[in-house]
Amino acid sequence: MPSQPPDAPRAELESEAYHITVDDGADSFCALSIESPENDQAWLISDTVTALESMR
């Protein structure tokens, strides 16, 4: 994957957190969706972090 030079402008991202319940309420987990508003094919959904600031 090509990387951007350090001085290149970074794309703005949008994030939204979800609390998802499955198995008729027997289990639940948190998920985070990160998307680029400029590109509908650029998105990530994670069930391991609950805040964009937690990603590395």
Gaussian input, Z-matrix of N, CA and C with variables (Angstrom, degrees):
# hf/3-21g

backbone

0 1
 N
 C     1     B1
 C     2     B2     1     A1
 N     3     B3     2     A2     1     D1
 C     4     B4     3     A3     2     D2
 C     5     B5     4     A4     3     D3
 N     6     B6     5     A5     4     D4
 C     7     B7     6     A6     5     D5
 C     8     B8     7     A7     6     D6
 N     9     B9     8     A8     7     D7
 C    10    B10     9     A9     8     D8
 C    11    B11    10    A10     9     D9
 N    12    B12    11    A11    10    D10
 C    13    B13    12    A12    11    D11
 C    14    B14    13    A13    12    D12
 N    15    B15    14    A14    13    D13
 C    16    B16    15    A15    14    D14
 C    17    B17    16    A16    15    D15
 N    18    B18    17    A17    16    D16
 C    19    B19    18    A18    17    D17
 C    20    B20    19    A19    18    D18
 N    21    B21    20    A20    19    D19
 C    22    B22    21    A21    20    D20
 C    23    B23    22    A22    21    D21
 N    24    B24    23    A23    22    D22
 C    25    B25    24    A24    23    D23
 C    26    B26    25    A25    24    D24
 N    27    B27    26    A26    25    D25
 C    28    B28    27    A27    26    D26
 C    29    B29    28    A28    27    D27
 N    30    B30    29    A29    28    D28
 C    31    B31    30    A30    29    D29
 C    32    B32    31    A31    30    D30
 N    33    B33    32    A32    31    D31
 C    34    B34    33    A33    32    D32
 C    35    B35    34    A34    33    D33
 N    36    B36    35    A35    34    D34
 C    37    B37    36    A36    35    D35
 C    38    B38    37    A37    36    D36
 N    39    B39    38    A38    37    D37
 C    40    B40    39    A39    38    D38
 C    41    B41    40    A40    39    D39
 N    42    B42    41    A41    40    D40
 C    43    B43    42    A42    41    D41
 C    44    B44    43    A43    42    D42
 N    45    B45    44    A44    43    D43
 C    46    B46    45    A45    44    D44
 C    47    B47    46    A46    45    D45
 N    48    B48    47    A47    46    D46
 C    49    B49    48    A48    47    D47
 C    50    B50    49    A49    48    D48
 N    51    B51    50    A50    49    D49
 C    52    B52    51    A51    50    D50
 C    53    B53    52    A52    51    D51
 N    54    B54    53    A53    52    D52
 C    55    B55    54    A54    53    D53
 C    56    B56    55    A55    54    D54
 N    57    B57    56    A56    55    D55
 C    58    B58    57    A57    56    D56
 C    59    B59    58    A58    57    D57
 N    60    B60    59    A59    58    D58
 C    61    B61    60    A60    59    D59
 C    62    B62    61    A61    60    D60
 N    63    B63    62    A62    61    D61
 C    64    B64    63    A63    62    D62
 C    65    B65    64    A64    63    D63
 N    66    B66    65    A65    64    D64
 C    67    B67    66    A66    65    D65
 C    68    B68    67    A67    66    D66
 N    69    B69    68    A68    67    D67
 C    70    B70    69    A69    68    D68
 C    71    B71    70    A70    69    D69
 N    72    B72    71    A71    70    D70
 C    73    B73    72    A72    71    D71
 C    74    B74    73    A73    72    D72
 N    75    B75    74    A74    73    D73
 C    76    B76    75    A75    74    D74
 C    77    B77    76    A76    75    D75
 N    78    B78    77    A77    76    D76
 C    79    B79    78    A78    77    D77
 C    80    B80    79    A79    78    D78
 N    81    B81    80    A80    79    D79
 C    82    B82    81    A81    80    D80
 C    83    B83    82    A82    81    D81
 N    84    B84    83    A83    82    D82
 C    85    B85    84    A84    83    D83
 C    86    B86    85    A85    84    D84
 N    87    B87    86    A86    85    D85
 C    88    B88    87    A87    86    D86
 C    89    B89    88    A88    87    D87
 N    90    B90    89    A89    88    D88
 C    91    B91    90    A90    89    D89
 C    92    B92    91    A91    90    D90
 N    93    B93    92    A92    91    D91
 C    94    B94    93    A93    92    D92
 C    95    B95    94    A94    93    D93
 N    96    B96    95    A95    94    D94
 C    97    B97    96    A96    95    D95
 C    98    B98    97    A97    96    D96
 N    99    B99    98    A98    97    D97
 C   100   B100    99    A99    98    D98
 C   101   B101   100   A100    99    D99
 N   102   B102   101   A101   100   D100
 C   103   B103   102   A102   101   D101
 C   104   B104   103   A103   102   D102
 N   105   B105   104   A104   103   D103
 C   106   B106   105   A105   104   D104
 C   107   B107   106   A106   105   D105
 N   108   B108   107   A107   106   D106
 C   109   B109   108   A108   107   D107
 C   110   B110   109   A109   108   D108
 N   111   B111   110   A110   109   D109
 C   112   B112   111   A111   110   D110
 C   113   B113   112   A112   111   D111
 N   114   B114   113   A113   112   D112
 C   115   B115   114   A114   113   D113
 C   116   B116   115   A115   114   D114
 N   117   B117   116   A116   115   D115
 C   118   B118   117   A117   116   D116
 C   119   B119   118   A118   117   D117
 N   120   B120   119   A119   118   D118
 C   121   B121   120   A120   119   D119
 C   122   B122   121   A121   120   D120
 N   123   B123   122   A122   121   D121
 C   124   B124   123   A123   122   D122
 C   125   B125   124   A124   123   D123
 N   126   B126   125   A125   124   D124
 C   127   B127   126   A126   125   D125
 C   128   B128   127   A127   126   D126
 N   129   B129   128   A128   127   D127
 C   130   B130   129   A129   128   D128
 C   131   B131   130   A130   129   D129
 N   132   B132   131   A131   130   D130
 C   133   B133   132   A132   131   D131
 C   134   B134   133   A133   132   D132
 N   135   B135   134   A134   133   D133
 C   136   B136   135   A135   134   D134
 C   137   B137   136   A136   135   D135
 N   138   B138   137   A137   136   D136
 C   139   B139   138   A138   137   D137
 C   140   B140   139   A139   138   D138
 N   141   B141   140   A140   139   D139
 C   142   B142   141   A141   140   D140
 C   143   B143   142   A142   141   D141
 N   144   B144   143   A143   142   D142
 C   145   B145   144   A144   143   D143
 C   146   B146   145   A145   144   D144
 N   147   B147   146   A146   145   D145
 C   148   B148   147   A147   146   D146
 C   149   B149   148   A148   147   D147
 N   150   B150   149   A149   148   D148
 C   151   B151   150   A150   149   D149
 C   152   B152   151   A151   150   D150
 N   153   B153   152   A152   151   D151
 C   154   B154   153   A153   152   D152
 C   155   B155   154   A154   153   D153
 N   156   B156   155   A155   154   D154
 C   157   B157   156   A156   155   D155
 C   158   B158   157   A157   156   D156
 N   159   B159   158   A158   157   D157
 C   160   B160   159   A159   158   D158
 C   161   B161   160   A160   159   D159
 N   162   B162   161   A161   160   D160
 C   163   B163   162   A162   161   D161
 C   164   B164   163   A163   162   D162
 N   165   B165   164   A164   163   D163
 C   166   B166   165   A165   164   D164
 C   167   B167   166   A166   165   D165

   B1=1.4309
   B2=1.5274
   B3=1.3393
   B4=1.4597
   B5=1.5179
   B6=1.3120
   B7=1.4569
   B8=1.5160
   B9=1.3203
   B10=1.4473
   B11=1.5195
   B12=1.3397
   B13=1.4616
   B14=1.5216
   B15=1.3425
   B16=1.4658
   B17=1.5257
   B18=1.3252
   B19=1.4638
   B20=1.5324
   B21=1.3311
   B22=1.4665
   B23=1.5252
   B24=1.3407
   B25=1.4727
   B26=1.5282
   B27=1.3092
   B28=1.4662
   B29=1.5208
   B30=1.3132
   B31=1.4633
   B32=1.5275
   B33=1.3034
   B34=1.4622
   B35=1.5238
   B36=1.3165
   B37=1.4584
   B38=1.5119
   B39=1.3159
   B40=1.4606
   B41=1.5203
   B42=1.3241
   B43=1.4593
   B44=1.5200
   B45=1.3135
   B46=1.4638
   B47=1.5234
   B48=1.3149
   B49=1.4591
   B50=1.5285
   B51=1.3260
   B52=1.4600
   B53=1.5159
   B54=1.3115
   B55=1.4610
   B56=1.5190
   B57=1.3173
   B58=1.4599
   B59=1.5239
   B60=1.3180
   B61=1.4575
   B62=1.5246
   B63=1.3227
   B64=1.4659
   B65=1.5254
   B66=1.3078
   B67=1.4722
   B68=1.5210
   B69=1.3403
   B70=1.4691
   B71=1.5229
   B72=1.3457
   B73=1.4540
   B74=1.5176
   B75=1.3275
   B76=1.4653
   B77=1.5262
   B78=1.3147
   B79=1.4611
   B80=1.5142
   B81=1.3033
   B82=1.4549
   B83=1.5182
   B84=1.3119
   B85=1.4568
   B86=1.5235
   B87=1.3211
   B88=1.4621
   B89=1.5235
   B90=1.3117
   B91=1.4597
   B92=1.5191
   B93=1.3205
   B94=1.4494
   B95=1.5137
   B96=1.3126
   B97=1.4500
   B98=1.5200
   B99=1.3287
   B100=1.4604
   B101=1.5224
   B102=1.3262
   B103=1.4609
   B104=1.5191
   B105=1.3124
   B106=1.4586
   B107=1.5264
   B108=1.3347
   B109=1.4636
   B110=1.5320
   B111=1.3267
   B112=1.4638
   B113=1.5232
   B114=1.3257
   B115=1.4621
   B116=1.5254
   B117=1.3232
   B118=1.4668
   B119=1.5275
   B120=1.3299
   B121=1.4582
   B122=1.5255
   B123=1.3310
   B124=1.4675
   B125=1.5262
   B126=1.3190
   B127=1.4598
   B128=1.5196
   B129=1.3202
   B130=1.4543
   B131=1.5191
   B132=1.2992
   B133=1.4598
   B134=1.5258
   B135=1.3200
   B136=1.4555
   B137=1.5197
   B138=1.3051
   B139=1.4677
   B140=1.5217
   B141=1.3380
   B142=1.4569
   B143=1.5180
   B144=1.3304
   B145=1.4642
   B146=1.5166
   B147=1.2994
   B148=1.4653
   B149=1.5209
   B150=1.3325
   B151=1.4571
   B152=1.5207
   B153=1.3127
   B154=1.4479
   B155=1.5265
   B156=1.3299
   B157=1.4539
   B158=1.5386
   B159=1.3382
   B160=1.4592
   B161=1.5278
   B162=1.3201
   B163=1.4617
   B164=1.5225
   B165=1.3183
   B166=1.4698
   B167=1.4923
   A1=107.63
   A2=118.15
   A3=119.29
   A4=110.54
   A5=115.52
   A6=119.38
   A7=109.87
   A8=115.84
   A9=121.12
   A10=109.11
   A11=117.39
   A12=119.20
   A13=109.96
   A14=118.71
   A15=121.53
   A16=113.88
   A17=118.61
   A18=120.61
   A19=113.26
   A20=117.55
   A21=120.47
   A22=109.86
   A23=117.25
   A24=118.93
   A25=110.43
   A26=116.14
   A27=121.24
   A28=109.47
   A29=115.00
   A30=120.20
   A31=109.84
   A32=116.25
   A33=120.89
   A34=108.87
   A35=116.49
   A36=122.21
   A37=109.56
   A38=115.19
   A39=121.98
   A40=107.64
   A41=116.26
   A42=119.52
   A43=109.69
   A44=114.30
   A45=120.82
   A46=108.05
   A47=116.11
   A48=121.45
   A49=109.64
   A50=115.52
   A51=122.40
   A52=109.50
   A53=116.87
   A54=122.72
   A55=105.16
   A56=116.58
   A57=122.43
   A58=109.65
   A59=116.19
   A60=122.53
   A61=108.34
   A62=116.16
   A63=121.81
   A64=110.08
   A65=116.16
   A66=123.26
   A67=111.96
   A68=115.32
   A69=121.28
   A70=112.50
   A71=116.07
   A72=120.70
   A73=114.90
   A74=118.11
   A75=120.65
   A76=112.48
   A77=117.50
   A78=120.88
   A79=109.10
   A80=116.81
   A81=120.88
   A82=109.34
   A83=116.41
   A84=121.28
   A85=109.12
   A86=114.94
   A87=121.50
   A88=108.57
   A89=116.38
   A90=121.91
   A91=108.68
   A92=115.82
   A93=122.18
   A94=108.77
   A95=116.58
   A96=122.90
   A97=108.22
   A98=116.92
   A99=122.63
   A100=107.04
   A101=116.13
   A102=120.83
   A103=111.39
   A104=115.54
   A105=121.94
   A106=107.28
   A107=118.15
   A108=119.29
   A109=112.57
   A110=117.18
   A111=121.55
   A112=113.36
   A113=117.41
   A114=120.52
   A115=108.74
   A116=117.63
   A117=120.04
   A118=112.91
   A119=118.22
   A120=120.95
   A121=111.72
   A122=117.69
   A123=121.80
   A124=109.04
   A125=116.32
   A126=120.85
   A127=109.66
   A128=114.76
   A129=122.59
   A130=107.47
   A131=116.50
   A132=120.88
   A133=106.95
   A134=115.46
   A135=121.24
   A136=109.87
   A137=116.32
   A138=119.66
   A139=111.18
   A140=117.01
   A141=120.23
   A142=113.69
   A143=119.31
   A144=121.83
   A145=108.67
   A146=116.92
   A147=120.25
   A148=112.22
   A149=118.15
   A150=120.71
   A151=109.10
   A152=116.53
   A153=121.08
   A154=110.84
   A155=116.98
   A156=121.32
   A157=112.07
   A158=117.97
   A159=121.77
   A160=112.63
   A161=117.22
   A162=120.26
   A163=109.95
   A164=115.69
   A165=121.03
   A166=109.21
   D1=126.42
   D2=178.21
   D3=-69.84
   D4=143.94
   D5=178.03
   D6=-106.51
   D7=158.35
   D8=179.34
   D9=-85.60
   D10=146.46
   D11=172.95
   D12=-62.12
   D13=153.05
   D14=-176.35
   D15=-56.06
   D16=-30.27
   D17=-177.20
   D18=-91.24
   D19=0.80
   D20=179.66
   D21=-73.40
   D22=142.00
   D23=177.93
   D24=-64.92
   D25=141.30
   D26=179.92
   D27=-93.65
   D28=144.45
   D29=177.97
   D30=-71.20
   D31=143.90
   D32=174.90
   D33=-74.59
   D34=140.73
   D35=178.36
   D36=-119.90
   D37=152.15
   D38=174.54
   D39=-116.76
   D40=144.40
   D41=178.80
   D42=-133.92
   D43=153.50
   D44=176.68
   D45=-147.45
   D46=134.96
   D47=-179.78
   D48=-99.23
   D49=147.48
   D50=-179.78
   D51=-132.30
   D52=146.98
   D53=168.93
   D54=-113.25
   D55=112.58
   D56=-172.05
   D57=-107.53
   D58=129.98
   D59=177.80
   D60=-111.66
   D61=133.74
   D62=-178.62
   D63=-129.52
   D64=172.43
   D65=177.36
   D66=53.64
   D67=48.51
   D68=178.43
   D69=53.84
   D70=38.37
   D71=176.73
   D72=90.35
   D73=-0.32
   D74=-177.72
   D75=-72.34
   D76=-24.34
   D77=-178.29
   D78=-145.15
   D79=152.70
   D80=176.63
   D81=-150.76
   D82=159.18
   D83=178.50
   D84=-155.62
   D85=163.92
   D86=177.44
   D87=-97.62
   D88=146.04
   D89=176.69
   D90=-137.54
   D91=153.34
   D92=179.61
   D93=-127.48
   D94=129.67
   D95=175.82
   D96=-107.00
   D97=127.68
   D98=176.77
   D99=-121.00
   D100=126.76
   D101=-175.15
   D102=-136.46
   D103=153.70
   D104=171.52
   D105=-97.68
   D106=120.57
   D107=-179.79
   D108=-67.52
   D109=-15.90
   D110=-178.86
   D111=-89.96
   D112=-12.97
   D113=-175.58
   D114=-143.50
   D115=108.30
   D116=-176.33
   D117=-72.93
   D118=-2.34
   D119=175.50
   D120=-100.65
   D121=-0.97
   D122=-179.80
   D123=-105.21
   D124=98.25
   D125=-179.50
   D126=-153.04
   D127=161.18
   D128=179.45
   D129=-147.07
   D130=135.78
   D131=173.42
   D132=-123.44
   D133=129.20
   D134=-178.42
   D135=-126.98
   D136=140.49
   D137=175.19
   D138=-106.14
   D139=15.55
   D140=-176.99
   D141=-114.11
   D142=-9.00
   D143=177.77
   D144=-129.49
   D145=155.21
   D146=-179.41
   D147=-120.65
   D148=2.52
   D149=177.88
   D150=-149.37
   D151=143.00
   D152=179.28
   D153=-58.72
   D154=-34.65
   D155=179.67
   D156=-65.08
   D157=-20.06
   D158=-178.82
   D159=-81.28
   D160=-13.14
   D161=-177.63
   D162=-78.40
   D163=146.24
   D164=176.21
   D165=-127.90

